[in-house]
Amino acid sequence: MQFIDIHGHYAWGIDDGIANQDEAIKALKLAKENNISSIVATPHVVPGTHNETDIQHFKKRINDLKLLAQQENITVYEGCELFLNHDYIQAIDHQLLIPIENTSYLLVEFDVRKELGKEYEVEDYLYEIEIKGYKPIIAHAERYFPHGIDLQRIEQWIDNGYVIQVNASSLLGVHGKTVKNNAYQLLNNGLLHIIATDTHRSQGHRIPCLLEVYQLLSKKYDYQTLKALMFDNPLHVLQNEAIETIQMNQSFFKKLFKRR
């Protein structure tokens, strides 16, 4: 199966992701080995820090990545990971962001180093993004709950129409036991829409690893579910279409979860 990776810091030298062109080449080769046919390059955009010159520089570097990726027959699309801080409204108003390939979808993140904020600094932020005409994709949702996932809050996000993305590395346990458990609870309860890599390196932990994750998950989860998470829904995003809800066999997966 081919995969589409809608979250990755492959565009080199512009954030804390891939450092240089040589490393980018290695990451693209690894992506190819992992059956990744399309990538959305999502450099970090920090409102209040990045200006129009920075955004244009990011777009130019993404275009450089597009040309480089052609050698691996990988298609690269534009995007960013917008950090939601107190200046984010101004950034949106001044178009200091990069929606995913000119769609209404916008990848957003909160500060994973802190406790997830109160409603007025989380749900209100997401609501304002929606009012501005964008559909938020919440990056690595499993990483915002250091004391265990709040499934009701995730359900609220989904009910509001937001897209939930989980990192492949979290499912492999790279970010610790709690984050791994959070990721599997989202999966087992059908409370996610997309698995992506959040690639930052060409070696080590935060790398293109969708094939590894697919092979791991395929031992327990059905093909159609994994295809929706790793290809169909990412494709719907690129085509600016509604995404599919993930349906799980609850009785089966409750038994499965008890055996973990």
VEXDREN-2710 file (C-alpha; in Angstrom, 1 decimal):
% VEXDREN-2710
k/r/px/py/pz
1/MET/0.0/0.0/0.0
2/GLN/1.1/3.5/-0.8
3/PHE/1.0/6.2/2.0
4/ILE/0.5/10.0/2.1
5/ASP/2.3/11.8/4.8
6/ILE/0.6/15.1/5.6
7/HIS/2.8/16.2/8.5
8/GLY/6.6/16.4/8.1
9/HIS/9.5/18.8/8.5
10/TYR/11.3/17.6/5.4
11/ALA/12.1/21.1/4.0
12/TRP/15.5/21.7/5.3
13/GLY/17.2/24.5/7.2
14/ILE/14.1/26.5/8.2
15/ASP/12.9/25.0/11.5
16/ASP/13.9/22.3/14.0
17/GLY/13.4/19.6/11.4
18/ILE/15.7/18.4/8.6
19/ALA/19.0/20.3/8.9
20/ASN/20.4/20.4/5.4
21/GLN/20.0/19.2/1.9
22/ASP/22.0/16.0/2.3
23/GLU/19.8/15.0/5.3
24/ALA/16.7/15.8/3.2
25/ILE/17.9/13.5/0.5
26/LYS/18.3/10.7/3.0
27/ALA/14.9/11.4/4.5
28/LEU/13.3/11.3/1.0
29/LYS/15.0/8.0/0.2
30/LEU/13.7/6.6/3.5
31/ALA/10.2/7.9/2.7
32/LYS/10.4/6.1/-0.6
33/GLU/11.4/2.9/1.2
34/ASN/8.4/3.3/3.4
35/ASN/6.0/3.5/0.4
36/ILE/5.3/7.2/0.9
37/SER/4.2/8.6/-2.4
38/SER/3.2/12.1/-1.3
39/ILE/4.4/14.4/1.4
40/VAL/3.0/17.7/2.8
41/ALA/5.9/19.8/3.9
42/THR/4.8/21.5/7.1
43/PRO/7.5/23.8/8.6
44/HIS/6.7/25.4/11.9
45/VAL/5.1/28.8/11.7
46/VAL/5.2/30.8/14.9
47/PRO/2.8/33.8/15.0
48/GLY/4.6/36.9/16.3
49/THR/7.9/35.5/15.2
50/HIS/7.6/34.8/11.5
51/ASN/6.8/37.5/8.9
52/GLU/5.9/37.6/5.2
53/THR/9.6/37.3/4.2
54/ASP/9.8/34.1/6.3
55/ILE/6.7/32.7/4.7
56/GLN/8.0/33.3/1.2
57/HIS/11.3/31.7/2.2
58/PHE/9.5/28.7/3.5
59/LYS/7.6/28.4/0.3
60/LYS/10.7/28.6/-1.8
61/ARG/12.4/25.9/0.3
62/ILE/9.3/23.7/-0.1
63/ASN/9.7/24.2/-3.8
64/ASP/13.3/23.2/-3.6
65/LEU/12.1/20.0/-1.8
66/LYS/9.6/19.4/-4.6
67/LEU/12.4/19.3/-7.1
68/LEU/14.6/17.1/-4.9
69/ALA/11.7/14.7/-4.3
70/GLN/11.1/14.1/-8.0
71/GLN/14.2/12.0/-8.0
72/GLU/12.4/9.5/-5.7
73/ASN/9.0/9.9/-7.5
74/ILE/7.6/11.6/-4.5
75/THR/5.1/14.4/-4.8
76/VAL/5.5/17.3/-2.4
77/TYR/2.7/19.7/-1.4
78/GLU/2.8/23.0/0.6
79/GLY/1.7/23.3/4.2
80/CYS/2.8/24.5/7.6
81/GLU/2.3/23.7/11.2
82/LEU/0.8/26.8/12.8
83/PHE/1.6/27.2/16.5
84/LEU/-1.4/28.5/18.3
85/ASN/-0.3/31.3/20.6
86/HIS/-1.7/34.7/21.5
87/ASP/-0.7/36.2/18.1
88/TYR/-2.3/33.6/15.9
89/ILE/-5.4/35.7/14.9
90/GLN/-3.1/38.4/13.6
91/ALA/-1.1/35.8/11.7
92/ILE/-4.3/34.4/10.1
93/ASP/-5.6/37.9/9.2
94/HIS/-2.3/38.8/7.5
95/GLN/-2.0/35.4/5.8
96/LEU/1.2/34.5/7.6
97/LEU/0.6/30.8/7.2
98/ILE/0.5/28.1/4.6
99/PRO/-2.8/26.1/4.4
100/ILE/-2.3/22.6/3.1
101/GLU/-1.9/22.9/-0.7
102/ASN/-4.4/25.9/-1.0
103/THR/-7.2/23.9/0.6
104/SER/-9.2/25.0/3.7
105/TYR/-7.3/22.5/5.8
106/LEU/-4.7/24.0/8.2
107/LEU/-2.4/21.9/10.4
108/VAL/-2.2/23.5/13.9
109/GLU/-0.5/22.7/17.2
110/PHE/-0.4/23.6/20.8
111/ASP/2.6/23.7/23.1
112/VAL/3.4/20.0/23.9
113/ARG/5.7/21.1/26.7
114/LYS/2.8/22.4/28.7
115/GLU/-0.5/21.2/30.1
116/LEU/-3.3/21.7/27.5
117/GLY/-4.9/25.0/28.2
118/LYS/-8.5/25.9/29.3
119/GLU/-11.4/26.2/26.9
120/TYR/-10.8/29.9/26.3
121/GLU/-7.2/29.2/25.0
122/VAL/-7.9/26.0/23.2
123/GLU/-11.5/25.5/22.0
124/ASP/-11.9/29.2/21.5
125/TYR/-8.7/29.3/19.4
126/LEU/-9.9/26.4/17.2
127/TYR/-13.3/28.0/16.8
128/GLU/-11.8/31.3/15.6
129/ILE/-9.8/29.4/13.0
130/GLU/-13.0/27.9/11.8
131/ILE/-14.7/31.3/11.7
132/LYS/-11.7/32.5/9.5
133/GLY/-12.6/29.8/7.0
134/TYR/-10.2/27.1/7.8
135/LYS/-10.7/23.5/9.0
136/PRO/-8.1/22.7/11.8
137/ILE/-6.1/19.5/11.7
138/ILE/-4.9/19.1/15.3
139/ALA/-1.3/17.8/15.1
140/HIS/-0.2/15.0/17.3
141/ALA/-3.3/15.2/19.5
142/GLU/-2.0/12.3/21.7
143/ARG/0.9/14.4/23.0
144/TYR/-1.2/17.1/24.8
145/PHE/-2.3/14.8/27.7
146/PRO/0.7/13.9/29.9
147/HIS/-1.6/12.3/32.6
148/GLY/-3.7/10.3/30.2
149/ILE/-6.0/11.1/27.3
150/ASP/-9.2/13.0/27.8
151/LEU/-11.4/11.1/25.3
152/GLN/-14.4/13.4/26.0
153/ARG/-12.4/16.4/24.9
154/ILE/-11.2/14.7/21.8
155/GLU/-14.8/13.7/21.0
156/GLN/-15.8/17.3/21.4
157/TRP/-13.1/18.3/18.9
158/ILE/-14.4/15.8/16.4
159/ASP/-18.0/16.8/17.0
160/ASN/-16.9/20.3/16.1
161/GLY/-15.6/19.1/12.8
162/TYR/-11.9/19.2/13.6
163/VAL/-9.5/16.6/12.3
164/ILE/-7.4/14.5/14.7
165/GLN/-3.8/13.5/13.6
166/VAL/-1.7/11.1/15.5
167/ASN/2.1/10.6/15.1
168/ALA/3.4/7.3/13.8
169/SER/6.2/7.6/16.3
170/SER/3.8/7.7/19.2
171/LEU/2.4/4.4/18.1
172/LEU/5.9/3.0/18.2
173/GLY/6.4/4.3/21.8
174/VAL/9.0/6.9/20.9
175/HIS/7.4/9.6/23.1
176/GLY/7.0/7.3/26.2
177/LYS/4.4/5.0/27.6
178/THR/1.7/7.5/28.3
179/VAL/1.7/9.1/24.9
180/LYS/1.7/5.6/23.3
181/ASN/-1.3/4.6/25.4
182/ASN/-3.0/7.8/24.4
183/ALA/-2.4/7.1/20.8
184/TYR/-3.8/3.5/21.0
185/GLN/-6.8/4.7/23.0
186/LEU/-7.6/7.1/20.2
187/LEU/-7.2/4.4/17.6
188/ASN/-9.2/1.8/19.6
189/ASN/-12.1/4.2/20.0
190/GLY/-12.1/5.5/16.5
191/LEU/-11.2/9.0/17.6
192/LEU/-8.6/9.9/15.0
193/HIS/-8.6/10.5/11.3
194/ILE/-5.0/10.5/10.1
195/ILE/-1.6/8.9/11.0
196/ALA/1.4/10.9/9.8
197/THR/5.1/10.9/10.6
198/ASP/6.0/14.4/11.9
199/THR/9.4/13.7/10.4
200/HIS/12.2/15.8/11.8
201/ARG/15.2/13.6/11.1
202/SER/16.6/11.1/8.5
203/GLN/17.8/8.7/11.2
204/GLY/16.9/7.9/14.8
205/HIS/13.3/8.2/16.1
206/ARG/11.4/11.0/14.3
207/ILE/11.8/9.6/10.8
208/PRO/9.6/8.5/7.9
209/CYS/8.2/5.3/9.3
210/LEU/4.7/4.7/7.9
211/LEU/5.5/1.3/6.5
212/GLU/6.9/0.1/9.8
213/VAL/3.8/1.4/11.6
214/TYR/1.5/-0.2/9.0
215/GLN/3.2/-3.6/9.4
216/LEU/2.8/-3.3/13.1
217/LEU/-0.8/-2.3/13.1
218/SER/-1.8/-4.7/10.4
219/LYS/-1.3/-7.5/12.8
220/LYS/-4.3/-6.2/14.8
221/TYR/-6.3/-3.8/12.7
222/ASP/-8.1/-4.3/9.4
223/TYR/-6.7/-3.1/6.0
224/GLN/-9.6/-0.7/5.2
225/THR/-9.2/1.1/8.6
226/LEU/-5.4/1.6/8.1
227/LYS/-5.9/2.6/4.5
228/ALA/-8.3/5.3/5.6
229/LEU/-5.9/6.6/8.2
230/MET/-2.8/6.5/6.1
231/PHE/-4.0/7.1/2.5
232/ASP/-7.6/7.9/2.0
233/ASN/-8.1/10.6/4.6
234/PRO/-4.8/12.4/3.7
235/LEU/-5.9/12.3/0.1
236/HIS/-9.3/13.8/1.0
237/VAL/-7.4/16.6/2.7
238/LEU/-5.3/17.3/-0.4
239/GLN/-8.4/17.3/-2.5
240/ASN/-10.2/19.6/0.0
241/GLU/-12.9/17.0/0.6
242/ALA/-14.6/15.8/3.7
243/ILE/-12.7/13.1/5.6
244/GLU/-14.0/9.7/6.5
245/THR/-15.0/8.8/10.1
246/ILE/-13.0/5.8/11.4
247/GLN/-15.3/3.0/12.4
248/MET/-14.0/0.4/14.8
249/ASN/-15.4/-2.9/16.0
250/GLN/-15.7/-1.9/19.6
251/SER/-16.3/-5.3/21.2
252/PHE/-13.3/-6.8/19.4
253/PHE/-11.0/-3.9/20.2
254/LYS/-12.0/-3.8/23.8
255/LYS/-10.8/-7.3/24.1
256/LEU/-7.7/-6.5/22.2
257/PHE/-7.0/-3.5/24.4
258/LYS/-7.2/-5.6/27.6
259/ARG/-4.6/-7.9/26.2
260/ARG/-2.1/-5.1/25.5
END
